[in-house]
Every structure is written in structure tokens, then in C-alpha cells.
Amino acid sequence: MKETFLEKAARKMDIPADLAAGVPKIIIHGYREIYIENHQGLLEYGAREVHINGGEAVLKLTGEGFHIRAMTAGELRLEGLIFKVEFIF
């Protein structure tokens, strides 16, 4: 994928890309919890599959027993058994 102007500027100024370009920041704790910053909303939510709008890509989570532990306009914390994490462009 081609680097955007904001990503280039962030790289040159040594600023994390997720802060400059609104790219989601994803933190996975083991295989039971995932934390996502800078998301743009849930597209689909179920106990076995979750689709999250990440701007340029959709983040697709596959697993079992997903439930929302916390959610704000820009942050999402999910718990459940995580089998697979995919980016769909």
C-alpha cells in the first residue's frame, strides 16, 4: 500500500503513525483480550466474529465467546478466545 503524506511526515518527524494518520493501534494480550484505539466503529458483532472499521481496512476477529468489556468513540476492549486476526483492504 502506498504511504500517505501524513504517514511520511510522521516517519520523518519520528511520530508514531497511529497518532498522525488516525491508524488503529491494536494491542493483543495473550489470546483472550484485544484493545483497539482509533477505531471508527463496529460493523458486525457476534460471539464468534467481530468486524471493526479501521478506516482504510476492516479488522476481522474470529474466535469464541467475544464480549465487549469497554467501548468509547475511539477505544474498544474485547474479551474472548481469539483464533484469528485479519485485515481486509
BELUR-V466888 format. One record per residue. N is the residue number from 1. RES is the residue in three letters. SS is DSSP state (a for helix, b for strand, c for the rest). OMEGA is omega as a letter, one per 30 degrees, with the letter a starting at -180 (none if undefined). D_FIRST is the distance of its C-alpha to the first C-alpha in whole Angstrom. Layout:
[[N	RES	SS	OMEGA	D_FIRST] [N	RES	SS	OMEGA	D_FIRST]]
This chain:
[[1	MET	c	a	0] [2	LYS	c	l	4] [3	GLU	c	a	6] [4	THR	c	l	9] [5	PHE	a	a	13] [6	LEU	a	l	14] [7	GLU	a	l	12] [8	LYS	a	a	13] [9	ALA	a	l	16] [10	ALA	a	a	16] [11	ARG	a	a	16] [12	LYS	a	l	18] [13	MET	c	l	21] [14	ASP	c	l	20] [15	ILE	c	l	20] [16	PRO	c	a	18] [17	ALA	a	a	14] [18	ASP	a	l	16] [19	LEU	a	a	19] [20	ALA	a	a	17] [21	ALA	a	a	14] [22	GLY	c	l	16] [23	VAL	c	l	14] [24	PRO	c	l	16] [25	LYS	b	a	18] [26	ILE	b	l	19] [27	ILE	b	l	22] [28	ILE	b	l	24] [29	HIS	b	a	27] [30	GLY	c	l	28] [31	TYR	c	a	28] [32	ARG	c	a	30] [33	GLU	b	l	28] [34	ILE	b	a	25] [35	TYR	b	a	24] [36	ILE	b	l	21] [37	GLU	b	l	21] [38	ASN	c	l	20] [39	HIS	c	a	19] [40	GLN	c	l	20] [41	GLY	c	l	23] [42	LEU	b	l	24] [43	LEU	b	l	23] [44	GLU	b	a	25] [45	TYR	b	l	27] [46	GLY	c	a	30] [47	ALA	c	a	31] [48	ARG	c	a	29] [49	GLU	b	l	26] [50	VAL	b	l	24] [51	HIS	b	a	21] [52	ILE	b	l	20] [53	ASN	b	l	18] [54	GLY	c	a	15] [55	GLY	c	a	14] [56	GLU	c	a	10] [57	ALA	c	l	11] [58	VAL	b	l	15] [59	LEU	b	a	16] [60	LYS	b	l	19] [61	LEU	b	l	22] [62	THR	b	a	24] [63	GLY	b	l	28] [64	GLU	b	l	31] [65	GLY	b	l	33] [66	PHE	b	l	30] [67	HIS	b	a	32] [68	ILE	b	l	31] [69	ARG	b	l	32] [70	ALA	b	l	31] [71	MET	b	l	29] [72	THR	c	a	29] [73	ALA	c	a	27] [74	GLY	c	a	24] [75	GLU	b	a	25] [76	LEU	b	l	26] [77	ARG	b	l	27] [78	LEU	b	l	28] [79	GLU	b	a	30] [80	GLY	b	l	31] [81	LEU	b	a	30] [82	ILE	b	l	26] [83	PHE	b	a	26] [84	LYS	b	l	22] [85	VAL	b	a	19] [86	GLU	b	l	16] [87	PHE	b	a	13] [88	ILE	b	a	13] [89	PHE	c	none	10]]
